[in-house]
Amino acid sequence: MADVDWSRWRRTPRGYQLIPPAGCPRGHRWTMDGPGRPSERSVSCSCTRERRHLVWVCPACGTYCAEGCTDVGSWAPSTIPVGVPPDRRAAL
């Protein structure tokens, strides 16, 4: 079982919430709250042994930004939301 990196989490009145990275690879800044906070998703991918990536969706441009991904073209089609083309995928 992997250890939890508590530096990536913050306590809120509704419980613990994951802190998003600083921003989109395309230059948009993200906030921890409000309309500037990216939404969270996940995708299956064959580029790593774990086969899962946490994905942050940029609220400014809609780019799907995968943490720890080395090949955004390897995402499993069944886990990519319909209509997300390869040019709206990026790695963090």
N, CA, C and O of each residue as an XYZ file, in Angstrom:
368
protein
N       0.840     -1.182      0.000
C       0.000      0.000      0.000
C       0.887      1.248      0.000
O       1.833      1.346      0.782
N       0.575      2.191     -0.875
C       1.388      3.403     -1.002
C       1.062      4.393      0.116
O      -0.078      4.481      0.574
N       2.073      5.125      0.540
C       1.873      6.168      1.539
C       1.158      7.355      0.905
O       1.374      7.668     -0.266
N       0.319      8.000      1.675
C      -0.405      9.186      1.205
C       0.502     10.396      1.341
O       1.092     10.619      2.399
N       0.614     11.180      0.273
C       1.372     12.428      0.311
C       0.427     13.523      0.795
O      -0.279     14.132     -0.008
N       0.409     13.776      2.108
C      -0.541     14.716      2.681
C      -0.256     16.159      2.273
O      -1.110     17.023      2.470
N       0.913     16.442      1.713
C       1.191     17.805      1.262
C       0.326     18.171      0.055
O       0.198     19.348     -0.282
N      -0.259     17.181     -0.588
C      -1.107     17.426     -1.761
C      -2.578     17.584     -1.390
O      -3.423     17.754     -2.270
N      -2.891     17.531     -0.106
C      -4.279     17.618      0.342
C      -4.462     18.784      1.304
O      -3.510     19.200      1.965
N      -5.677     19.312      1.386
C      -5.995     20.337      2.369
C      -7.343     20.000      2.993
O      -8.216     19.393      2.372
N      -7.471     20.419      4.240
C      -8.720     20.152      4.951
C      -9.701     21.281      4.678
O      -9.341     22.454      4.765
N     -10.932     20.934      4.349
C     -12.003     21.902      4.110
C     -13.169     21.542      5.026
O     -13.154     20.478      5.645
N     -14.170     22.402      5.123
C     -15.340     22.057      5.950
C     -16.041     20.765      5.489
O     -16.721     20.110      6.280
N     -15.871     20.404      4.206
C     -16.509     19.188      3.679
C     -15.576     17.989      3.680
O     -15.921     16.941      3.134
N     -14.403     18.120      4.282
C     -13.444     17.015      4.307
C     -12.164     17.387      3.584
O     -11.907     18.564      3.332
N     -11.366     16.393      3.250
C     -10.098     16.655      2.567
C     -10.312     16.826      1.068
O     -11.143     16.153      0.457
N      -9.537     17.747      0.492
C      -9.636     18.050     -0.932
C      -8.238     18.081     -1.522
O      -7.320     18.663     -0.943
N      -8.084     17.452     -2.679
C      -6.792     17.415     -3.353
C      -6.440     18.801     -3.884
O      -7.279     19.479     -4.476
N      -5.203     19.212     -3.670
C      -4.729     20.507     -4.155
C      -4.295     20.337     -5.612
O      -3.455     19.487     -5.907
N      -4.850     21.125     -6.516
C      -4.450     20.986     -7.922
C      -3.049     21.539     -8.161
O      -2.564     22.354     -7.376
N      -2.396     21.106     -9.232
C      -1.100     21.698     -9.602
C      -1.267     23.188     -9.898
O      -2.387     23.698     -9.924
N      -0.168     23.871    -10.117
C      -0.188     25.326    -10.307
C      -0.948     25.773    -11.547
O      -1.567     26.838    -11.536
N      -0.914     24.992    -12.605
C      -1.612     25.442    -13.800
C      -1.499     24.526    -14.984
O      -0.814     23.503    -14.950
N      -2.181     24.914    -16.024
C      -2.255     24.179    -17.286
C      -0.921     24.283    -18.041
O      -0.278     25.331    -18.004
N      -0.508     23.229    -18.712
C       0.708     23.313    -19.536
C       0.601     24.370    -20.643
O       1.614     24.761    -21.222
N      -0.598     24.825    -20.933
C      -0.791     25.855    -21.964
C      -0.729     27.266    -21.404
O      -1.000     28.232    -22.116
N      -0.369     27.389    -20.112
C      -0.137     28.709    -19.537
C      -1.238     29.282    -18.684
O      -1.082     30.388    -18.168
N      -2.351     28.584    -18.506
C      -3.435     29.104    -17.675
C      -3.180     28.780    -16.208
O      -2.804     27.657    -15.871
N      -3.386     29.773    -15.329
C      -3.200     29.572    -13.882
C      -4.473     28.986    -13.289
O      -5.583     29.315    -13.706
N      -4.287     28.110    -12.306
C      -5.416     27.494    -11.623
C      -5.470     27.954    -10.187
O      -4.445     28.294     -9.596
N      -6.681     27.967     -9.615
C      -6.868     28.305     -8.215
C      -7.325     27.067     -7.448
O      -7.675     26.048     -8.043
N      -7.317     27.172     -6.115
C      -7.750     26.043     -5.292
C      -9.261     26.033     -5.097
O      -9.825     25.008     -4.715
N      -9.926     27.165     -5.355
C     -11.371     27.276     -5.167
C     -11.991     28.071     -6.300
O     -11.293     28.704     -7.092
N     -13.305     28.028     -6.364
C     -14.052     28.864     -7.289
C     -13.952     28.440     -8.740
O     -13.575     27.308     -9.041
N     -14.290     29.350     -9.635
C     -14.334     29.011    -11.057
C     -12.959     28.756    -11.672
O     -12.879     28.215    -12.775
N     -11.890     29.126    -10.999
C     -10.548     28.884    -11.524
C      -9.965     27.538    -11.142
O      -8.850     27.204    -11.542
N     -10.725     26.753    -10.359
C     -10.238     25.430     -9.957
C     -10.542     24.422    -11.065
O     -11.675     24.350    -11.541
N      -9.536     23.639    -11.481
C      -9.795     22.618    -12.497
C     -10.601     21.471    -11.901
O     -10.509     21.190    -10.706
N     -11.385     20.815    -12.739
C     -12.128     19.648    -12.267
C     -11.246     18.410    -12.379
O     -10.273     18.398    -13.134
N     -11.588     17.379    -11.630
C     -10.794     16.158    -11.588
C     -11.500     15.024    -12.323
O     -12.719     14.874    -12.249
N     -10.707     14.237    -13.030
C     -11.172     13.024    -13.704
C     -10.048     12.014    -13.622
O      -9.028     12.261    -12.978
N     -10.228     10.893    -14.263
C      -9.127      9.936    -14.388
C      -9.265      9.216    -15.721
O     -10.355      9.117    -16.283
N      -8.147      8.719    -16.209
C      -8.137      7.937    -17.446
C      -7.245      6.719    -17.240
O      -6.332      6.720    -16.414
N      -7.536      5.692    -18.008
C      -6.644      4.535    -18.062
C      -5.646      4.786    -19.179
O      -5.989      5.349    -20.219
N      -4.408      4.364    -18.954
C      -3.349      4.635    -19.922
C      -2.330      3.496    -19.861
O      -2.100      2.921    -18.797
N      -1.731      3.178    -20.988
C      -0.768      2.068    -21.020
C       0.677      2.526    -20.858
O       1.590      1.711    -20.991
N       0.913      3.810    -20.575
C       2.294      4.299    -20.490
C       2.959      3.997    -19.144
O       4.181      4.092    -19.031
N       2.176      3.635    -18.122
C       2.750      3.312    -16.820
C       2.217      1.974    -16.325
O       1.211      1.469    -16.823
N       2.895      1.418    -15.357
C       2.472      0.135    -14.808
C       1.138      0.244    -14.068
O       0.331     -0.685    -14.097
N       0.906      1.388    -13.400
C      -0.333      1.576    -12.641
C      -1.557      1.675    -13.552
O      -2.670      1.356    -13.134
N      -1.354      2.114    -14.787
C      -2.385      2.201    -15.821
C      -3.503      3.205    -15.523
O      -4.538      3.167    -16.188
N      -3.331      4.091    -14.556
C      -4.319      5.128    -14.261
C      -3.603      6.458    -14.084
O      -2.493      6.514    -13.554
N      -4.248      7.524    -14.532
C      -3.727      8.875    -14.319
C      -4.846      9.751    -13.784
O      -5.993      9.656    -14.220
N      -4.494     10.606    -12.831
C      -5.399     11.660    -12.408
C      -5.328     12.737    -13.480
O      -4.240     13.125    -13.906
N      -6.476     13.213    -13.912
C      -6.549     14.215    -14.976
C      -7.233     15.461    -14.428
O      -8.297     15.387    -13.814
N      -6.602     16.599    -14.664
C      -7.173     17.895    -14.289
C      -7.672     18.565    -15.569
O      -6.931     18.661    -16.547
N      -8.919     19.028    -15.568
C      -9.494     19.685    -16.742
C      -9.403     21.193    -16.528
O     -10.011     21.736    -15.606
N      -8.642     21.857    -17.386
C      -8.420     23.294    -17.268
C      -9.737     24.050    -17.463
O     -10.419     23.849    -18.468
N     -10.102     24.919    -16.510
C     -11.354     25.673    -16.660
C     -11.281     26.760    -17.732
O     -12.318     27.252    -18.178
N     -10.084     27.139    -18.149
C      -9.939     28.200    -19.153
C     -10.018     27.673    -20.584
O     -10.699     28.258    -21.426
N      -9.320     26.565    -20.860
C      -9.266     26.090    -22.243
C      -9.831     24.682    -22.441
O      -9.985     24.234    -23.577
N     -10.140     23.981    -21.345
C     -10.716     22.646    -21.461
C      -9.715     21.545    -21.760
O     -10.110     20.436    -22.120
N      -8.418     21.831    -21.618
C      -7.403     20.810    -21.869
C      -7.412     19.790    -20.733
O      -7.502     20.150    -19.560
N      -7.318     18.529    -21.094
C      -7.251     17.437    -20.125
C      -5.778     17.179    -19.830
O      -5.042     16.718    -20.703
N      -5.345     17.471    -18.608
C      -3.945     17.437    -18.219
C      -3.710     16.260    -17.270
O      -4.188     16.271    -16.136
N      -2.981     15.257    -17.730
C      -2.774     14.035    -16.960
C      -1.473     14.082    -16.173
O      -0.410     14.371    -16.722
N      -1.573     13.793    -14.873
C      -0.382     13.753    -14.026
C       0.383     12.462    -14.264
O      -0.190     11.373    -14.224
N       1.685     12.589    -14.513
C       2.546     11.429    -14.652
C       2.452     10.705    -15.971
O       3.009      9.615    -16.105
N       1.783     11.252    -16.930
C       1.628     10.595    -18.234
C       2.816     10.925    -19.135
O       3.315     12.050    -19.145
N       3.251      9.930    -19.884
C       4.331     10.154    -20.847
C       3.860     10.032    -22.292
O       4.608     10.345    -23.218
N       2.612      9.576    -22.490
C       2.085      9.420    -23.850
C       0.573      9.611    -23.836
O      -0.171      8.663    -23.584
N       0.118     10.823    -24.103
C      -1.315     11.109    -24.061
C      -2.087     10.382    -25.162
O      -3.317     10.333    -25.121
N      -1.397      9.830    -26.123
C      -2.044      9.035    -27.172
C      -2.364      7.626    -26.730
O      -3.031      6.892    -27.459
N      -1.903      7.223    -25.545
C      -2.132      5.864    -25.048
C      -3.330      5.755    -24.116
O      -3.524      4.716    -23.484
N      -4.127      6.796    -24.019
C      -5.294      6.743    -23.149
C      -6.310      5.760    -23.720
O      -6.535      5.722    -24.930
N      -6.917      4.973    -22.850
C      -7.931      4.008    -23.280
C      -9.170      4.756    -23.769
O      -9.703      5.601    -23.050
N      -9.629      4.458    -24.972
C     -10.796      5.175    -25.514
C     -12.019      5.105    -24.613
O     -12.835      6.027    -24.613
N     -12.161      4.038    -23.851
C     -13.337      3.896    -22.989
C     -13.311      4.851    -21.799
O     -14.343      5.053    -21.159
N     -12.148      5.447    -21.485
C     -12.065      6.344    -20.338
C     -11.953      7.816    -20.728
O     -11.976      8.687    -19.858
N     -11.834      8.100    -22.006
C     -11.758      9.490    -22.480
C     -13.176      9.982    -22.728
O     -13.930      9.330    -23.450
N     -13.557     11.113    -22.148
C     -14.898     11.637    -22.424
C     -15.090     11.869    -23.929
O     -14.155     12.246    -24.635
N     -16.291     11.643    -24.392
C     -16.609     11.793    -25.812
C     -16.307     13.218    -26.265
O     -16.674     14.179    -25.589
N     -15.645     13.351    -27.396
C     -15.385     14.656    -27.976
C     -14.082     15.319    -27.542
O     -13.839     16.469    -27.908
N     -13.234     14.628    -26.769
C     -11.951     15.213    -26.373
C     -10.886     14.761    -27.384
O     -10.392     13.636    -27.303
N     -10.537     15.633    -28.331
C      -9.549     15.261    -29.354
C      -8.130     15.251    -28.782
O      -7.882     15.825    -27.722
N      -7.202     14.599    -29.483
C      -5.810     14.544    -29.010
C      -5.172     15.913    -28.766
O      -4.293     16.023    -27.912
N      -5.580     16.943    -29.476
C      -4.959     18.261    -29.257
C      -5.439     18.935    -27.973
O      -4.902     19.976    -27.594
N      -6.441     18.365    -27.295
C      -6.891     18.878    -25.996
C      -6.411     17.991    -24.851
O      -6.998     18.000    -23.769
N      -5.335     17.217    -25.088
C      -4.732     16.369    -24.061
C      -3.315     16.845    -23.815
O      -2.611     17.221    -24.752
N      -2.890     16.830    -22.549
C      -1.536     17.255    -22.213
C      -1.073     16.485    -20.991
O      -1.878     15.909    -20.260
N       0.239     16.482    -20.779
C       0.825     15.814    -19.615
C       1.342     16.865    -18.639
O       1.888     17.890    -19.046
N       1.163     16.601    -17.356
C       1.688     17.485    -16.307
C       2.980     16.917    -15.779
O       3.594     17.503    -14.887
